[in-house]
Amino acid sequence: MNKCPQRHGLVWPGAGSPGAWWCCCWRRLVYPALSISPRQANRIDTTLGPSLDGDLWLEPGRYSFGIRDVNGNDAVVDPGQDRAIIEWLQTNVQGRPTIVEAVGGSEYQWWGRISIHAGLPTVLGWRWHQSQQRTLFDYEVNDRKREVAEFYTTESPEVVDSFLRAFDVSYVIVGSLERAVANPRTLELFAENPSLRLVFGNEQLGIYAVDKQMLAYAPRAALTAVADG
């Protein structure tokens, strides 16, 4: 007589049955066959064909996405404009320096895309994921979202510098989303900031590297100016 195997004192009924074993195997074999087609049909562009390049669809002018900022304002962006930014980071950045990119008012849109594609830590990615994983500190996640939103809309150079120091930011992203939600004056502040050096693109679509030595000097220079005044 076959005996059912036991684990930790529990009896697994039917474990010795060939029918149950074949049923499990059949289900595992059927799932991949039935799941591939629906996932293919749900792709952004079904005309691109099979490829190992997950960014094949990411071409300027090919698609447009609707997004919503933290204030509930809607805008349309061209995600393909961010491909050059992503590729520059993938090619030129070593290690895991922190970047900052814009945050939005709606979850699971194009937000967090630079961090996701380049594999670099960002000040805040998908807020809801962070809230789920840090339930007891949800208020801190929301505070950080507010701070990132303020970083891209402030008209104060001191707020910009304070943010960069607080989160040890190495690269500031100005891509399709940032251009859509940022205060134009804030983008001017980035270009005027001696601690930010444009390393790719231009002021409307590019990447700034943070000069940490200059950034550390900035508060002392401000205090000296006040004292001399």
MIMARVEX-185082 format. One record per residue (C-alpha): residue number from 1; residue in three letters; y, x, z. Coordinates in pm, whole numbers. Layout:
# residues N
<r num="NUM" residu="ALA" c2="Y" c1="X" c3="Z"/>
...
This chain:
# residues 229
<r num="1" residu="MET" c2="0" c1="0" c3="0"/>
<r num="2" residu="ASN" c2="343" c1="133" c3="-94"/>
<r num="3" residu="LYS" c2="584" c1="168" c3="191"/>
<r num="4" residu="CYS" c2="957" c1="120" c3="151"/>
<r num="5" residu="PRO" c2="1154" c1="437" c3="226"/>
<r num="6" residu="GLN" c2="1360" c1="434" c3="542"/>
<r num="7" residu="ARG" c2="1700" c1="587" c3="601"/>
<r num="8" residu="HIS" c2="1851" c1="600" c3="945"/>
<r num="9" residu="GLY" c2="1605" c1="336" c3="1063"/>
<r num="10" residu="LEU" c2="1699" c1="87" c3="788"/>
<r num="11" residu="VAL" c2="1438" c1="-46" c3="544"/>
<r num="12" residu="TRP" c2="1537" c1="-53" c3="178"/>
<r num="13" residu="PRO" c2="1359" c1="-361" c3="40"/>
<r num="14" residu="GLY" c2="1231" c1="-336" c3="-315"/>
<r num="15" residu="ALA" c2="1297" c1="37" c3="-334"/>
<r num="16" residu="GLY" c2="938" c1="95" c3="-431"/>
<r num="17" residu="SER" c2="943" c1="-169" c3="-706"/>
<r num="18" residu="PRO" c2="941" c1="-31" c3="-1064"/>
<r num="19" residu="GLY" c2="1126" c1="-346" c3="-1177"/>
<r num="20" residu="ALA" c2="1417" c1="-281" c3="-940"/>
<r num="21" residu="TRP" c2="1434" c1="82" c3="-1052"/>
<r num="22" residu="TRP" c2="1444" c1="-10" c3="-1421"/>
<r num="23" residu="CYS" c2="1707" c1="-275" c3="-1351"/>
<r num="24" residu="CYS" c2="1936" c1="-15" c3="-1194"/>
<r num="25" residu="CYS" c2="1882" c1="225" c3="-1485"/>
<r num="26" residu="TRP" c2="1947" c1="-49" c3="-1742"/>
<r num="27" residu="ARG" c2="2275" c1="-147" c3="-1580"/>
<r num="28" residu="ARG" c2="2392" c1="214" c3="-1574"/>
<r num="29" residu="LEU" c2="2311" c1="257" c3="-1941"/>
<r num="30" residu="VAL" c2="2468" c1="-70" c3="-2052"/>
<r num="31" residu="TYR" c2="2800" c1="-20" c3="-1871"/>
<r num="32" residu="PRO" c2="2922" c1="277" c3="-2083"/>
<r num="33" residu="ALA" c2="2821" c1="102" c3="-2404"/>
<r num="34" residu="LEU" c2="3011" c1="-215" c3="-2313"/>
<r num="35" residu="SER" c2="3314" c1="-53" c3="-2149"/>
<r num="36" residu="ILE" c2="3424" c1="190" c3="-2421"/>
<r num="37" residu="SER" c2="3533" c1="-69" c3="-2677"/>
<r num="38" residu="PRO" c2="3767" c1="-265" c3="-2442"/>
<r num="39" residu="ARG" c2="3931" c1="58" c3="-2329"/>
<r num="40" residu="GLN" c2="3979" c1="168" c3="-2690"/>
<r num="41" residu="ALA" c2="4136" c1="-167" c3="-2774"/>
<r num="42" residu="ASN" c2="4376" c1="-127" c3="-2479"/>
<r num="43" residu="ARG" c2="4520" c1="201" c3="-2604"/>
<r num="44" residu="ILE" c2="4889" c1="226" c3="-2682"/>
<r num="45" residu="ASP" c2="4811" c1="297" c3="-3045"/>
<r num="46" residu="THR" c2="4466" c1="213" c3="-3181"/>
<r num="47" residu="THR" c2="4542" c1="372" c3="-3518"/>
<r num="48" residu="LEU" c2="4547" c1="731" c3="-3392"/>
<r num="49" residu="GLY" c2="4169" c1="766" c3="-3392"/>
<r num="50" residu="PRO" c2="3949" c1="978" c3="-3163"/>
<r num="51" residu="SER" c2="4114" c1="1284" c3="-3012"/>
<r num="52" residu="LEU" c2="4104" c1="1506" c3="-2703"/>
<r num="53" residu="ASP" c2="4485" c1="1521" c3="-2709"/>
<r num="54" residu="GLY" c2="4604" c1="1266" c3="-2456"/>
<r num="55" residu="ASP" c2="4964" c1="1316" c3="-2571"/>
<r num="56" residu="LEU" c2="4896" c1="1249" c3="-2938"/>
<r num="57" residu="TRP" c2="5091" c1="924" c3="-2918"/>
<r num="58" residu="LEU" c2="5392" c1="1091" c3="-2756"/>
<r num="59" residu="GLU" c2="5617" c1="1145" c3="-3057"/>
<r num="60" residu="PRO" c2="5993" c1="1084" c3="-3068"/>
<r num="61" residu="GLY" c2="6085" c1="754" c3="-3231"/>
<r num="62" residu="ARG" c2="5730" c1="620" c3="-3240"/>
<r num="63" residu="TYR" c2="5747" c1="379" c3="-2945"/>
<r num="64" residu="SER" c2="5993" c1="228" c3="-2700"/>
<r num="65" residu="PHE" c2="5936" c1="113" c3="-2342"/>
<r num="66" residu="GLY" c2="6129" c1="-128" c3="-2125"/>
<r num="67" residu="ILE" c2="6213" c1="7" c3="-1779"/>
<r num="68" residu="ARG" c2="6394" c1="-124" c3="-1470"/>
<r num="69" residu="ASP" c2="6603" c1="91" c3="-1239"/>
<r num="70" residu="VAL" c2="6632" c1="66" c3="-860"/>
<r num="71" residu="ASN" c2="6923" c1="-178" c3="-893"/>
<r num="72" residu="GLY" c2="6725" c1="-415" c3="-1115"/>
<r num="73" residu="ASN" c2="6899" c1="-318" c3="-1438"/>
<r num="74" residu="ASP" c2="6681" c1="-315" c3="-1751"/>
<r num="75" residu="ALA" c2="6689" c1="-53" c3="-2023"/>
<r num="76" residu="VAL" c2="6481" c1="63" c3="-2320"/>
<r num="77" residu="VAL" c2="6374" c1="426" c3="-2355"/>
<r num="78" residu="ASP" c2="6197" c1="639" c3="-2613"/>
<r num="79" residu="PRO" c2="5915" c1="815" c3="-2422"/>
<r num="80" residu="GLY" c2="5856" c1="1056" c3="-2710"/>
<r num="81" residu="GLN" c2="6184" c1="1228" c3="-2626"/>
<r num="82" residu="ASP" c2="6018" c1="1368" c3="-2314"/>
<r num="83" residu="ARG" c2="5738" c1="1549" c3="-2496"/>
<r num="84" residu="ALA" c2="5942" c1="1865" c3="-2558"/>
<r num="85" residu="ILE" c2="6037" c1="1877" c3="-2189"/>
<r num="86" residu="ILE" c2="5673" c1="1843" c3="-2085"/>
<r num="87" residu="GLU" c2="5557" c1="2111" c3="-2328"/>
<r num="88" residu="TRP" c2="5828" c1="2354" c3="-2215"/>
<r num="89" residu="LEU" c2="5717" c1="2319" c3="-1853"/>
<r num="90" residu="GLN" c2="5350" c1="2356" c3="-1947"/>
<r num="91" residu="THR" c2="5425" c1="2674" c3="-2139"/>
<r num="92" residu="ASN" c2="5689" c1="2845" c3="-1927"/>
<r num="93" residu="VAL" c2="5636" c1="2751" c3="-1562"/>
<r num="94" residu="GLN" c2="5392" c1="2937" c3="-1339"/>
<r num="95" residu="GLY" c2="5267" c1="2820" c3="-1000"/>
<r num="96" residu="ARG" c2="5362" c1="2485" c3="-850"/>
<r num="97" residu="PRO" c2="5741" c1="2466" c3="-814"/>
<r num="98" residu="THR" c2="5890" c1="2129" c3="-725"/>
<r num="99" residu="ILE" c2="6070" c1="1925" c3="-988"/>
<r num="100" residu="VAL" c2="6287" c1="1618" c3="-948"/>
<r num="101" residu="GLU" c2="6283" c1="1327" c3="-1193"/>
<r num="102" residu="ALA" c2="6427" c1="978" c3="-1172"/>
<r num="103" residu="VAL" c2="6268" c1="690" c3="-980"/>
<r num="104" residu="GLY" c2="6267" c1="326" c3="-1086"/>
<r num="105" residu="GLY" c2="6266" c1="-25" c3="-950"/>
<r num="106" residu="SER" c2="5935" c1="-132" c3="-1106"/>
<r num="107" residu="GLU" c2="5599" c1="31" c3="-1046"/>
<r num="108" residu="TYR" c2="5367" c1="177" c3="-1311"/>
<r num="109" residu="GLN" c2="5614" c1="218" c3="-1593"/>
<r num="110" residu="TRP" c2="5715" c1="558" c3="-1735"/>
<r num="111" residu="TRP" c2="5826" c1="691" c3="-1397"/>
<r num="112" residu="GLY" c2="5667" c1="1011" c3="-1269"/>
<r num="113" residu="ARG" c2="5566" c1="1108" c3="-1621"/>
<r num="114" residu="ILE" c2="5687" c1="1470" c3="-1610"/>
<r num="115" residu="SER" c2="5494" c1="1545" c3="-1292"/>
<r num="116" residu="ILE" c2="5184" c1="1370" c3="-1427"/>
<r num="117" residu="HIS" c2="5181" c1="1549" c3="-1762"/>
<r num="118" residu="ALA" c2="5298" c1="1894" c3="-1647"/>
<r num="119" residu="GLY" c2="5088" c1="1897" c3="-1329"/>
<r num="120" residu="LEU" c2="5382" c1="1986" c3="-1106"/>
<r num="121" residu="PRO" c2="5481" c1="1835" c3="-769"/>
<r num="122" residu="THR" c2="5781" c1="1606" c3="-777"/>
<r num="123" residu="VAL" c2="6008" c1="1485" c3="-498"/>
<r num="124" residu="LEU" c2="5870" c1="1133" c3="-546"/>
<r num="125" residu="GLY" c2="5618" c1="1001" c3="-796"/>
<r num="126" residu="TRP" c2="5483" c1="646" c3="-790"/>
<r num="127" residu="ARG" c2="5631" c1="500" c3="-474"/>
<r num="128" residu="TRP" c2="5361" c1="238" c3="-420"/>
<r num="129" residu="HIS" c2="5082" c1="497" c3="-430"/>
<r num="130" residu="GLN" c2="5263" c1="701" c3="-168"/>
<r num="131" residu="SER" c2="5315" c1="393" c3="50"/>
<r num="132" residu="GLN" c2="4945" c1="306" c3="27"/>
<r num="133" residu="GLN" c2="4841" c1="656" c3="130"/>
<r num="134" residu="ARG" c2="5105" c1="688" c3="403"/>
<r num="135" residu="THR" c2="5118" c1="338" c3="547"/>
<r num="136" residu="LEU" c2="5261" c1="447" c3="881"/>
<r num="137" residu="PHE" c2="5537" c1="640" c3="704"/>
<r num="138" residu="ASP" c2="5631" c1="384" c3="443"/>
<r num="139" residu="TYR" c2="5990" c1="392" c3="561"/>
<r num="140" residu="GLU" c2="6009" c1="763" c3="477"/>
<r num="141" residu="VAL" c2="5880" c1="695" c3="126"/>
<r num="142" residu="ASN" c2="6150" c1="433" c3="76"/>
<r num="143" residu="ASP" c2="6413" c1="669" c3="216"/>
<r num="144" residu="ARG" c2="6305" c1="934" c3="-33"/>
<r num="145" residu="LYS" c2="6325" c1="684" c3="-318"/>
<r num="146" residu="ARG" c2="6680" c1="604" c3="-215"/>
<r num="147" residu="GLU" c2="6770" c1="973" c3="-198"/>
<r num="148" residu="VAL" c2="6632" c1="1046" c3="-546"/>
<r num="149" residu="ALA" c2="6820" c1="747" c3="-687"/>
<r num="150" residu="GLU" c2="7138" c1="874" c3="-521"/>
<r num="151" residu="PHE" c2="7082" c1="1224" c3="-660"/>
<r num="152" residu="TYR" c2="7106" c1="1091" c3="-1015"/>
<r num="153" residu="THR" c2="7408" c1="866" c3="-947"/>
<r num="154" residu="THR" c2="7624" c1="1055" c3="-699"/>
<r num="155" residu="GLU" c2="7968" c1="1189" c3="-784"/>
<r num="156" residu="SER" c2="7961" c1="1439" c3="-500"/>
<r num="157" residu="PRO" c2="7868" c1="1804" c3="-571"/>
<r num="158" residu="GLU" c2="7785" c1="1842" c3="-202"/>
<r num="159" residu="VAL" c2="7523" c1="1565" c3="-222"/>
<r num="160" residu="VAL" c2="7364" c1="1734" c3="-522"/>
<r num="161" residu="ASP" c2="7343" c1="2072" c3="-345"/>
<r num="162" residu="SER" c2="7219" c1="1919" c3="-20"/>
<r num="163" residu="PHE" c2="6940" c1="1735" c3="-202"/>
<r num="164" residu="LEU" c2="6827" c1="2047" c3="-389"/>
<r num="165" residu="ARG" c2="6808" c1="2244" c3="-64"/>
<r num="166" residu="ALA" c2="6639" c1="1968" c3="136"/>
<r num="167" residu="PHE" c2="6350" c1="1928" c3="-109"/>
<r num="168" residu="ASP" c2="6335" c1="2289" c3="-231"/>
<r num="169" residu="VAL" c2="6376" c1="2174" c3="-591"/>
<r num="170" residu="SER" c2="6319" c1="2436" c3="-862"/>
<r num="171" residu="TYR" c2="6375" c1="2226" c3="-1176"/>
<r num="172" residu="VAL" c2="6595" c1="1922" c3="-1242"/>
<r num="173" residu="ILE" c2="6476" c1="1696" c3="-1522"/>
<r num="174" residu="VAL" c2="6714" c1="1513" c3="-1754"/>
<r num="175" residu="GLY" c2="6492" c1="1316" c3="-1991"/>
<r num="176" residu="SER" c2="6477" c1="970" c3="-2143"/>
<r num="177" residu="LEU" c2="6461" c1="790" c3="-1806"/>
<r num="178" residu="GLU" c2="6725" c1="1002" c3="-1637"/>
<r num="179" residu="ARG" c2="6970" c1="947" c3="-1921"/>
<r num="180" residu="ALA" c2="6906" c1="572" c3="-1897"/>
<r num="181" residu="VAL" c2="6965" c1="540" c3="-1521"/>
<r num="182" residu="ALA" c2="7197" c1="830" c3="-1433"/>
<r num="183" residu="ASN" c2="7568" c1="809" c3="-1371"/>
<r num="184" residu="PRO" c2="7733" c1="996" c3="-1664"/>
<r num="185" residu="ARG" c2="7955" c1="1174" c3="-1413"/>
<r num="186" residu="THR" c2="7643" c1="1300" c3="-1231"/>
<r num="187" residu="LEU" c2="7513" c1="1459" c3="-1550"/>
<r num="188" residu="GLU" c2="7851" c1="1630" c3="-1582"/>
<r num="189" residu="LEU" c2="7814" c1="1759" c3="-1225"/>
<r num="190" residu="PHE" c2="7478" c1="1911" c3="-1317"/>
<r num="191" residu="ALA" c2="7639" c1="2097" c3="-1607"/>
<r num="192" residu="GLU" c2="7928" c1="2217" c3="-1386"/>
<r num="193" residu="ASN" c2="7710" c1="2323" c3="-1092"/>
<r num="194" residu="PRO" c2="7688" c1="2707" c3="-1065"/>
<r num="195" residu="SER" c2="7347" c1="2669" c3="-896"/>
<r num="196" residu="LEU" c2="7199" c1="2492" c3="-1199"/>
<r num="197" residu="ARG" c2="7118" c1="2681" c3="-1516"/>
<r num="198" residu="LEU" c2="7020" c1="2497" c3="-1834"/>
<r num="199" residu="VAL" c2="6694" c1="2658" c3="-1945"/>
<r num="200" residu="PHE" c2="6589" c1="2405" c3="-2208"/>
<r num="201" residu="GLY" c2="6755" c1="2144" c3="-2428"/>
<r num="202" residu="ASN" c2="7104" c1="2020" c3="-2358"/>
<r num="203" residu="GLU" c2="7299" c1="1828" c3="-2096"/>
<r num="204" residu="GLN" c2="7170" c1="1493" c3="-2223"/>
<r num="205" residu="LEU" c2="6804" c1="1589" c3="-2266"/>
<r num="206" residu="GLY" c2="6687" c1="1905" c3="-2098"/>
<r num="207" residu="ILE" c2="6583" c1="2101" c3="-1792"/>
<r num="208" residu="TYR" c2="6793" c1="2279" c3="-1531"/>
<r num="209" residu="ALA" c2="6650" c1="2565" c3="-1325"/>
<r num="210" residu="VAL" c2="6783" c1="2593" c3="-971"/>
<r num="211" residu="ASP" c2="6930" c1="2929" c3="-876"/>
<r num="212" residu="LYS" c2="6818" c1="2931" c3="-513"/>
<r num="213" residu="GLN" c2="7022" c1="3239" c3="-426"/>
<r num="214" residu="MET" c2="7339" c1="3079" c3="-558"/>
<r num="215" residu="LEU" c2="7247" c1="2752" c3="-387"/>
<r num="216" residu="ALA" c2="7212" c1="2927" c3="-52"/>
<r num="217" residu="TYR" c2="7551" c1="3089" c3="-105"/>
<r num="218" residu="ALA" c2="7725" c1="2760" c3="-192"/>
<r num="219" residu="PRO" c2="7769" c1="2628" c3="168"/>
<r num="220" residu="ARG" c2="7912" c1="2960" c3="286"/>
<r num="221" residu="ALA" c2="8153" c1="2969" c3="-6"/>
<r num="222" residu="ALA" c2="8269" c1="2615" c3="76"/>
<r num="223" residu="LEU" c2="8327" c1="2703" c3="442"/>
<r num="224" residu="THR" c2="8519" c1="3015" c3="342"/>
<r num="225" residu="ALA" c2="8741" c1="2809" c3="111"/>
<r num="226" residu="VAL" c2="8813" c1="2562" c3="391"/>
<r num="227" residu="ALA" c2="8896" c1="2845" c3="632"/>
<r num="228" residu="ASP" c2="9126" c1="3014" c3="381"/>
<r num="229" residu="GLY" c2="9298" c1="2685" c3="313"/>
